Amino acid sequence: MIPEIETTRMILRPFRAEDADEIWPCMTANLARYMLWNPPKNAEDFKNIWKNWPAKQEEGNSYVFVGRVRKNGSLAGLFSAHNFTTPVPRLALWVCEEHQRQGYASEALKGIMHWVGQHFQPDYFSYQVAEQNVASRKLVESLGGKVVGVERDPKFTLIIYHIPA
């Protein structure tokens, strides 16, 4: 079952190799400043990141969704759900800089959480965010997320949230 999730303004579908050339240039240093990863330097570097995604998606436990704006097909960002067949799926995302602060992240997460909830009945969702990333923390809290822990990473402190299913 390979899902396509429709939200009010977007269509989310699992990543395909042909998406790569459009995605990697959007993965800028500014975008990655609060991410655990560093942006790829070129298409080949990005391929080393995404090459295992299709196989994981075929296993049916993890999807990286490509979010596209309905009205023009532009890339909004990547939105993922990992371990969604477990009681605690993990959510992650990034939004292209030109689409930030327009509600796409919230819309995508709600769509993914709804899809996972309908098919797998999780107890709750897990989401980790850099302590300094105030916008993402507000997003998760607006979805009902509560802080349940803190982890130290060499790059920054991560706040761990649980979001009600």
N, C-alpha and C positions, 0 to 999 in steps of 0.2 A: 504494500500500500504506500505509494508515493504521493504525499499530499500536495495540494495547491490550496493555499489559504487566501481567501479574499477578505479584505477589510474595506472600510468605506473609501479610502483613497489609494490603496495599494493592492498589489497581487504579490504574494510571497510563494516562491517555489524553490525546491531544492537546487543548490548549486550544480552547474554543469561546466565542464571544461571550457566550453565556448564563452562562458561569462568572464573568464580570467583576464583577458586583455583589457576589458573595460574596468574591472575592479581594481587591479593593482595600482594604477596611477592615483586612485582616490585614497590610498593608504599612506597618507602623508605623515611627516614627523609631528605636525601639530595635532593631527587626529590621534596618533599613537602615544601622545604624551602621558595619558593615564592608562595605557594598556600594558599588559605584561610582555608584549612582543614589540619588536622594533619593525618599522616599515620595511618592506622589501625594496632593494635597490633597483631591481629590474624584473622583467617577466619571468626569468628563470628562477630567481630567488622566490618569487611568489609561487611558482609551480612546486617548489620544494615544500611549501606550506600546504597547498591545496591538494596535492596529488593523492592523499589518502582519504579525502572527504567522500568521493563517490563510493568507495568500498564500504566505508562506515555507514553511509546512507543506505546502501543495499542490505546491511545487517539489520536495519530497521530500529536502531536505538539512538541515533544521533542524526540531526539534520542541520546543515547550514543553509538557511533560506536567503535567497537573493530577493530583496524587496524592490519592486518597481512601482513608480508612481503611475496610477491608472491613466491620468489625462494625457501624458506624453511619453510614457515608457521609460523615463529616466531612472537611473539607478539611485535608489534612496539609501541603501546600505545593506549590510549583512546582519542577519538576526539568527541566533542559533539556540537549539535545545539539545542538550546532551543527556544521556542516560534517562530518556523519558519513559522507559518501561519500568523504571525503579520508583520507589515511593517519593524520591526527592530529585526530580530533574533539575539540571543546572541551565540557566539562561545566560546568554551573552549577546552583545550587539556592538555595532558601530554604525554611525550614520554619516554619510558623505557631508563634508563641510557645508556645501550649499543648501543642504536640506535640514541642517540642525536647527533646533529651537522652533520647529513647526509641528511638533506632535507626532512625528512618524515613529519614533522609538516607542512611545506609549502605545500607539495604535498597533504596531507590530507585535509587541510583547503580549498585549491583550489577545490578539488573534491566535498567537502560538499557544498561549496558556489555555485558551478555550479549546483548541484542537486537541492538545495533549490531555486536558481534563475529560473531554468526551470519549477518548479512546483508551486511556490508561489509568484514570482515577488516582492521580498522585496525592500524597498527603499535603505537600506544599512544594514550592519551587525555591531553589537556591540561586542567589545572585551575589557576585562579589564585585566590589567597586573600590577604586583607589580613594583613600580618605579625602584627598584634596579635590576629587571630582564632585563638586557640589551639585552640578546639574544632574548627573546620574544618580546621586544619592536622593535628590528631590524626586526624580522620576520613580525610583523604586519605592520610596515612601508614599508617593501618591497612589501606588498600586496596593498599598497595605503592608508593604515590607517592613519588617522589624529587625533590628540589629541583634544577631545571635552570637557573634564572635568577631575576633580580629586575628589576622595573620600578618606576619612580617615577610616582606619580599625584599630582595636587594634593591629594587627600584622604588618601592613605597610601601606604606601600610595599607592592607586590604581590609575593608569592612565587609563582613559576611552578613547577608540578609536572608531571611525566609519570607516568602510572599505566599499568602493564602492561596490555596488551589480553588 
